[in-house]
Amino acid sequence: MNSQSSSQLHCASSGVLELLNQECFCISLDKAALSASLNRELGTPELSAMVQERCPYLFASQPVFIPALQMRRMAEVVRAVESVVAMPAYRELVLARAPTLAQLASTGPLGVFFGYDFHLTDSHLGLIEINTNAGGAMLNAVMARAHRACCADLGAMAPTLAEIEDFETAMVQMFRHEWQLAGRITPLNTIAIVDSSPRDQYLYPEFLLFQQLFERHGIHAVIADPSDLEWRDGALHHDDLIVDLVYNRLTDFYLEQPGSAALREAYLHEGVVLTPHPQAHALYADKRRLALLSDVVQLESLGVSRDIQDVLLEHVPRTEIVRATDGMRLWAARRSLFFKPVAGFGSRAAYRGDKLTKGVWQDILAGEYVAQAIVKPGDRSTGEVGLPVPMKFDLRAYAYNSKVQWLSARVYQGQTTNFRTSGGGFAPVYTTPDAPAPNNSAL
């Protein structure tokens, strides 16, 4: 980074931050600090070794810089979406077409770790996706401790140690709040972190971090495949342990797979608190919701206020459900569109229109897809001075109860985020001092 860039930091202009994304290489991931942080969380050197072996591109080498104004806009978008989802007319419209299981739990738990994913190019901010079991929050808290700055100006842009510690405390408070919202009056004693074949999951190290976090706060935690659970005697069991709450990391969103049978029974009989739950996915994460949130006619029909409409129509890219009757029009416009399966996750079976073959296009027409106007991701050069590596980034706002708790970036090459690029992965977000601190009291 040159001296001119440094002297302009306090101007807080987006142009300066864009320059930093292209030319600043003086902040880097301190791998020794990251290993120490991972080991401290787990109490053993095994976790850092696991991360290096299984997912060497989990953490980006440099942070991402964004203007404070865009942080405020992301928080505004989150509030706007949540306000629409809270409307009885919206819930009635969406849930009438949702699976039966999603029509349960109309009150109670909200759902932990919603992930609002944004693309930011110049001053254009677009909400490209909402996830209801977004991974990476705990990993980002650990990573934030491991990044260091070479000058005081840039160091002031990083999350503070107090903010990181507050975020970790807020995570535990969030799960306890979900327990209370479910009407439980006894203390939360046990949590099962549940995913399919959890040891084989790319983010398995995060499950271990969550397990230790819960244990440090007096909550016994296990990591389990859903088939490891048993519904008996009016309670959900993991071996001899009665499970109070399930932290749901499954992509079997409506518990339809045979291995989810016990969890499904426990949920139907209100024998366990499940978060996030099937209704949350139906209300937020089904890609067809983005079609509704970007359609002025539907927003008007629901009675959404003009100010909320303005926020959504400005920041949610135009999205429409793909229908065979619109095939010729959409094919002609494909170069400006991104096609996503309505129940997809992790960018699986998602395609940029300009990369489509005729064979894939027929699969899209025969399946359940949405077409979304392309919003370019941001640019972030990594590497070192004289040897820059061009990368892309998106932004993930972790939110609970309408408030952003933490903001992270994902740096990558290729069509979508993939955690397979050297120098890429989760990256901390640095911004100007006038940016709002993460709202960790989102209860």
N, C-alpha and C positions, 0 to 999 in steps of 0.2 A: 504494500500500500504506500502511495507517495505522500509527501508532507502536505500537499494541497488538500488531499482527501481528508487527512486527519484534522486539519484546521477548520474544515467545513462541517465537521460532525454536529456541532451544536446548532447548525442551521436547520437540522431535522428535515431536510428536503428528501423526497423520494429519489431524486436524481443521485444524491450522494450515496444512498443505500444501494441503489442499483450498481453504482460504481464499485462499492465494496463487494457486492456479490460477484463482480467480474475480476477484481484486482486485489482483493485482500486475502492473503495467504498466511498472515502472521498469527492467526488464532488456529490452533489445531487440537485434535483430541489427544489428551495426555493418556497414553495407553497404560502406563504404570498406575496412574491415579484411577483409571477405570477398573483395572484388575483389583486394586486395593479396595475400591468401593464395592465391587461385586463380592469379593471375599468377605468383606466386613458384614454385608447384608446376610450372607449365608453362613458365615463362620467357618469357611473352608476354602482352599484354593481351587476346589474342583469346578466351581461355577465359571470362573474366568477361563479355565482351560476348556470347558465345554463350549463356551461362546466362541473361542478362537477356533476350535475344531469343527463345530457344527454350523456356525453362522458367522464366518469371518467378516462379512460385509453388513453386519447388523447396525453398526454405528458409523456415521459419516465422519470424514476427517476434518471438516470445517463447518462452522455454523452458517445459518442463513439470516440475512438482514432484511427486515421489512419495516415500513413506516408505521408509526403509532396509529395513524388514521385508519389503516387497514385492520389493525387489531380491534379497534373500536367498531369498525364495520362488521367484522366477523361476529362479534358479540351481539350486534344489532340484528344480524340475520338469524342467529340462534334464537333470540327472543321472539322474532317475528314468526319463525316456523313453529315454535312451541305455542305461541298464542293461537295459531290456526288449529293445531292439533287438539288444543283444549276445548275447541268449540263443539258443542253437542251436534251441530249439523254436520261437521266434518267427520266426527266419529261414527255417526249413524250411517253416513254415505259409505265410508271405507269399510267398516266392520260388517255391513250387510253382505259384502262380497268376500269376506275373509273366511279362512277355515274356521270350523266350529271352535277349536281350542283357542283361537285368537279372540273369540268373543267373550271369553271369561276374563275375570280380573279387571273390570272396568274402573275399579277404584283400588287403592293400595299402592304397592311398589311402583316406582316410576321407571326404573331401569338404570343400572350403573353403566358408566363409561360409554355414553353415546359419542360417536366420532363424526364430526362435521368436516368433510374434506373439501378443500378449496383449491382452485388454481388462481394464481395472481400473476398477471402480466402487465407491466407498466402500472397504470392506475385501475385496470379492469380486474375486479374480483368476482369469481364465479363459484357458487356452491355446486360441486359436481356429484356429490354423493352424501348420504347419511348412513352410518352403520350403527347398529345397536349392540354390538359386542366387540367394539374396537379394541384391538390389542396395542400394546406398547407403552401404556401410561407408566407402569412401574419401571420399565427399562429407561424411559426418558428421564425419570427422576434420578436414577443412578447415573445416567450419562451426563446430566447437567453438572454434576460435581467434577467431572473429569475433563471438561473443557477449560482451557486457560487462555488468557489474553496477554499480549506482550506490551500493551500500553494501557494507561489508566483510562483514556477516553473510551476505548472499546470495552474494557472490563466493566465500565459502568453500564453498558448496554446489556449485560448478561443477567440472567436470573440470579437473585441473591441466595445465599445459603439458607436464610430464613424462609424465603419463598419455597424453596425445595422441601424443607422440613415441614412447612405448613401443608404442602400438597400431599405428602405422605400421610400426615395425620388426618387430612380431609378424606383420604381414600377410606380409611377405617371408619370414620364418622359416617360416611355415605352408606356403607353396608349396614351399620347399626340403624341408620335412619330408615333404610328399606325394611328392616326387621320390624321397626316400630310402625311404619305405615301399613304393614300387613296385620296390624292389630295385636302383635305379640307384646306381652307385658313382662315376661321373664327375660333375663339377660341372654344375649346371643352367645352361645357357647361353642358351636361347631359350624364350620363351613367346608363344603366340598367344592373344589375347583374342578369343573367337569368339562372334558373335551374328548373327542374320539381318539383313542390310542395316544394319550397325552405325551408319552415319552418320545413319540415320533414327530410331534409337532415342531415346526421351526421355532416357535416362540416358547418352547418348553422351559428354557431358563427363566422366563418371566413367571411361569407358574411357581417355580421354586422361590422366587423373590416374594411373590404374594404370600405363599405359605409361611415364610419367615416373618413377613410383616404382620400377618394376623396373629401368629404365635407370640410375637413381642408385645402385642396388645391384649394378650390373655384369651385369644380365641383359637381353639384347636382346629387345625386345617389339614385336610387330606387332598391329594390330587388323584382323580379317578376317571376312568372310562365310564360312560353311562351304564354299560353292561355290568359293571362292578357293583351297582346299586341294587338294593332289594326293597320292595314295598311289602311290609308285613307288620301285623299288629298295629295298624294305624300310624305307622311311622316309616320314614325312609332310612334305610340302614346301609352303612358301608362296613361290611363284616359285623362286628358287634357294636359299632358306633352309630348312634342316632344322629342323623344329619339335620341341623336346624335350617340351614340356608345353602342353596346351591348357587355358586358364581358360575353362570352359564357361558361357556366359550364355544358351545356347539354351533355348527352351521346347519344342523338339522333343526331349523327354526321352529317348526311346528311339532316336533317330537314324533315324527312319523316312522322313523326307522325302528326295526325290531329291538335293537339294542337300547333304545330309549324308553322301552315299555314301562319299566319300574318308575322312572322319573315322570312319565306321563301320568301314571296312576296316582302318584303322590301329589302331583300338581292338580289333577282333577278333584282329589279329595281334600285339597288344602292342607295336606300333610307336610308340606315343605314350602319355604319361601324361595321362589325362583326369580333370579334377576340377572340379566334382563329376561323378560318373559315373552311368550309368543305374540301377545297383543302389541307389545312395543315394536316388534318387527313389522307387523301389519300396518301400524300407524305411521311409522317413520321410514323403514329401510326398504320396503318394496319399492322398486324403481318407478313404479307407476305413480307414486306420490309426488315425484318431481314433475310429472306431467300436470298434475293438478295444481301444484304450487307455482307453476309458470304459466298458467292459463288464466287470463283476465276474466273470461266469461265464467269459468267455474268459481273463481274467487268472489266475483260479484254475486253469483247465485247463492253462495254460502253466507253472504253478509259480512265478508271481511272488510274491515275499515280501509279507507283510502290510503292512510299513511302506511299501514302494514302491506297493502298491495304494492305500493311504490317500492318498498324495501325488497320484497320478493321478486317483483318483475325486473328489477335492476340487477339482482344478484343470483337468481336461479336461471341458468341457461334454458332457453326454450326446449322443452322435452315433449315428445309425443309417443303414444303407444303405436308400435308398428303393426299395421294391418295389411293383409294381402291386397286389399282394394287400393291401397296407396303405394303399392310396390313400385310402379313406374316412376312416380314423382320422387319417392325417396331414393331410388337408385340414381336418378338424374342429379339429385342434390347430395349424394353420399359423401363427396369430398369435404363437405363442411359439417359432417355429422359423425358422432361416435355412437356405436350400437352396443347396448348392454342387456343381458338377460334380466328379466324383472326380479328374479329371486337370486341373482348372482352375488358373488362375493370374491374379494381378492383378485379382481380383474379377470376371473376365469370366463372364457368364452366371450370376452368383450373385444370389439374390433373398431379400429379407425376405418371410416368409410373409404378413404383413399387406398387402403390395403386390401380391400375385399376382392375375393374371387367370385365368379358366378356360382360356384358350388356352395360356398359359405353363405352367399346371399340367399340361396334357396333354403338353407337350414334356418336362417334368421326369419324368413317369411313363414316357415312352418312352425317355428317355436314361439315363445313369448318374450318379446324384446321391446325396448324403448329406443328411440333415436333422440340423441341429445346434441344440441348445437355445440361445436367444439369451442372450448375456452383453453387457450394455450397455457401450459404450465410455465412457471418462472424459470429463469436461467441462473445457474450458479456454477462458476468455474472452481474446480478444486485442484489439488496438486501443489505446485510451488511456483515462485516467481520465475518467469521465463519458460515454464513447462506447464501451462494451464491445461486442464482437462475439462471440456465443456460438458455440463450436466444439466439436468432439469430438476425442479423440485415442486412438490405440492405441500399444502399445509393442513394439519389436522388439529382441530379444536376439540379437546375432550370436554364434554359438557355434562352437567347434571342439574336437574331442576331449573332449567332455562338459563343457566349461567355457565360461562366458560371457566373451567378450572385450570387448564394448562394448554399451552400451544406448542406444537412440535412441527418440524418439517421432515419430509422424506426426500432424499436426494437419490437420483437414479439416472440411468440411460435407457433408451428404448421406448417402447410404446406406453408402458405403465410401470408403476413402482414394482420392484422385483427383489430387492435385497440381494442382488447377484452381481453388483457392480463395484469394483475396487474404488474406494474413496466415497462410496455411497452408503445409504442406510438412514436411520433416524439421525436428525441433526437438531441441535438446539436453535431456538429463534432468538436473535438479538434485535433490539429495537431502540429507539430514541428514549431518553429519560422521561418524556412526557407521556409515555404509554401507560395504560392502566395495568396494575399488577394483577396476576391471576386471582380470580375470586374463589378462594378456597373455602369460603363459608356458604356454599351454595345449597344449604339445607332449608 
